[in-house]
Amino acid sequence: MASKKNLKKDINYVLGDIIEAVYIWEATHPEKGTKDSEKVIDEAIAVFDDLIKKLNDRKAENKKLHFTGIHKELESKGRGLIEKINVL
C-alpha cells in the first residue's frame, strides 16, 4: 500500500513537472500565444487540488483501495494533460 506521504509527493512531482513542461513550451515558442498553455496550467492546478482533497478525505473505509484509486486517477489525468501539452 502506498503511504499517504508518498502519494502526496507523487501528486506534487507529477503535476509540478507538467506545469514546468508548459513553462518550457512557452519559453521555446514565444511566437505562439499563451492562452491555450495557461488553460493546461489551470487544469493541472485544479487536478492537484482535487486529488489532494480526495487524499485528505478521512471518511474512506478501505484506505488501500482509496489510495490506489487516487494513484490511478493521477496517472490518467496526468497522461491527459501531457497529451494536451503535445497538441500545443
C-alpha positions as CSV (number, residue, x, y, z in Angstrom):
1,M,0.0,0.0,0.0
2,A,1.3,3.4,-0.9
3,S,1.6,5.7,2.0
4,K,-0.2,9.0,2.2
5,K,3.0,10.9,2.4
6,N,4.5,9.2,-0.8
7,L,1.2,9.7,-2.7
8,K,1.3,13.4,-1.8
9,K,4.8,13.6,-3.1
10,D,3.8,11.8,-6.3
11,I,0.9,14.2,-6.9
12,N,3.2,17.2,-6.3
13,Y,6.0,15.9,-8.5
14,V,3.9,14.7,-11.4
15,L,1.7,17.9,-11.7
16,G,4.7,20.1,-10.9
17,D,6.6,18.5,-13.8
18,I,3.6,19.0,-16.1
19,I,3.4,22.7,-15.2
20,E,7.1,23.0,-15.7
21,A,6.8,21.4,-19.1
22,V,4.2,24.0,-20.1
23,Y,6.5,26.8,-19.0
24,I,9.3,25.4,-21.1
25,W,7.0,25.1,-24.0
26,E,6.0,28.8,-23.6
27,A,9.7,29.8,-23.4
28,T,10.6,27.9,-26.6
29,H,7.5,29.0,-28.5
30,P,7.2,32.7,-27.8
31,E,5.5,33.4,-31.2
32,K,2.5,31.3,-30.1
33,G,0.2,32.8,-27.6
34,T,-0.1,31.6,-24.0
35,K,-3.9,31.3,-24.0
36,D,-4.0,27.6,-24.5
37,S,-1.0,26.8,-22.4
38,E,-2.5,28.8,-19.5
39,K,-5.6,26.6,-19.7
40,V,-3.4,23.5,-19.3
41,I,-1.7,25.0,-16.2
42,D,-5.1,25.9,-14.7
43,E,-6.3,22.4,-15.3
44,A,-3.2,20.9,-13.7
45,I,-3.8,23.1,-10.6
46,A,-7.4,22.0,-10.5
47,V,-6.4,18.4,-10.7
48,F,-3.9,18.9,-7.9
49,D,-6.5,20.5,-5.7
50,D,-9.0,17.7,-6.4
51,L,-6.6,14.9,-5.7
52,I,-5.2,16.4,-2.5
53,K,-8.8,16.9,-1.3
54,K,-9.6,13.3,-2.1
55,L,-6.4,12.1,-0.4
56,N,-7.2,14.0,2.8
57,D,-10.7,12.5,3.0
58,R,-10.8,10.7,6.3
59,K,-14.1,9.0,5.6
60,A,-12.7,6.4,3.3
61,E,-13.2,2.9,4.7
62,N,-10.7,0.9,2.8
63,K,-7.6,3.1,2.7
64,K,-5.6,0.8,0.4
65,L,-8.4,0.8,-2.2
66,H,-8.9,4.6,-1.8
67,F,-5.2,5.4,-2.3
68,T,-5.0,3.0,-5.3
69,G,-7.9,4.8,-6.9
70,I,-6.2,8.2,-6.4
71,H,-3.0,6.9,-7.9
72,K,-4.8,5.6,-11.0
73,E,-6.7,8.9,-11.3
74,L,-3.3,10.8,-11.1
75,E,-1.9,8.6,-13.9
76,S,-4.9,9.0,-16.2
77,K,-5.3,12.8,-15.6
78,G,-1.5,13.3,-15.9
79,R,-1.4,11.5,-19.3
80,G,-4.4,13.6,-20.4
81,L,-2.5,16.8,-19.5
82,I,0.7,15.6,-21.2
83,E,-1.3,14.9,-24.4
84,K,-2.7,18.4,-24.2
85,I,0.9,19.7,-24.0
86,N,1.9,17.7,-27.0
87,V,-1.0,19.2,-29.0
88,L,0.1,22.7,-28.2
